[in-house]
Amino acid sequence: MCSAAAYLARAGDCIACHTALKGKLYAGGVPIATPMGVIYSTNITPDLETGIGHYSMDQFREGYARRRDERRGTTFIRPCPIHPTRSSRRKTCRPLYAYFMQSVEPVRNPNHPTKLSWPLSIHSLMVVWNGLYLKKGEYAADPNKSVSWNRGAYLVQGLGHCGGCHTPRGVLGQEKAGSEKDGRQYLAGAKLDNWYALPLTGDRKTGLNAWSKDEIAEYLRTGRTERMAAVGMMAEVVGKSTQYLTDQDLRADCRIPEIATACQ
């Protein structure tokens, strides 16, 4: 196992979405309730038939929006609500690709077809949805910010995909903002799968403006501070992902867009 690549998988919280309760590691099948309907996470083990064993590195990085199961004649629509590879750097995806292909046990576990509400259940419309809302391109560092700030911004916007839970969505299930450059909706709090993800903005009333850098790092490391304890999906994020981050990365997370004022 490549420890560096395994760390990236932890930082990206791949386990939480792609490992079902009592299921095999990364074999998918986790139901995710969204405004569009129920979406099941996919099998990302290197199984050739039901997983990603046949993917090229570029296909792994982009993520398939559609996959044709010729044997069953079924099309799986896969509009991942958090699209974890969006904005991810190629230099991050290469070791992740190698990790999943070489270190993860292949598991035969067919993917579940999604249960989208009409009209999004129409395959051609989902292709249009993907084209409109699944943004592509690597994270571009802000030259006016520090190295630590840019590391935090990349972890949040790209690999860590915090906006997938903490950014409100439009009527078609799209995130209303992909970064702080898209407006104040980014990380402004949202409801997902019967759980409310709190705002992560620098708002003095509802955000993290009153939190210190140490408090935010401690919360991501342990899931609790004197202010609150992580519950619901956030407790799972801490348990399977952020508790494994280095102190340097935890503190970089404190410099993410919109909450930077909370960490000065």
Number of C-alpha atoms within 10 A of each C-alpha: 11 12 9 12 20 17 16 21 22 21 24 24 22 20 19 21 19 23 20 18 11 6 13 18 20 26 28 27 23 22 19 16 16 17 17 20 17 17 22 24 26 26 26 25 26 25 20 13 14 20 22 22 17 14 16 10 17 12 12 18 21 18 18 15 16 15 11 11 14 8 6 7 8 11 14 18 25 23 23 18 21 18 18 21 22 21 22 23 17 16 8 15 21 15 18 23 22 15 20 21 20 15 15 17 15 24 20 16 19 16 20 18 17 20 16 18 12 10 11 18 15 12 14 11 13 19 16 12 16 16 12 10 15 19 12 12 12 14 18 12 14 11 8 8 10 13 13 17 21 22 19 24 27 24 24 24 23 24 26 27 23 19 26 23 25 23 27 22 23 11 9 12 16 21 24 20 19 23 21 17 11 10 13 15 22 26 31 24 21 20 16 20 13 10 13 15 23 18 21 23 26 21 17 12 9 14 19 24 19 15 17 15 20 14 19 20 23 17 20 26 20 16 21 17 16 7 8 9 12 17 14 11 17 19 17 16 24 21 18 17 23 25 20 17 18 13 13 12 17 23 23 24 27 28 24 26 23 23 22 19 20 22 21 10
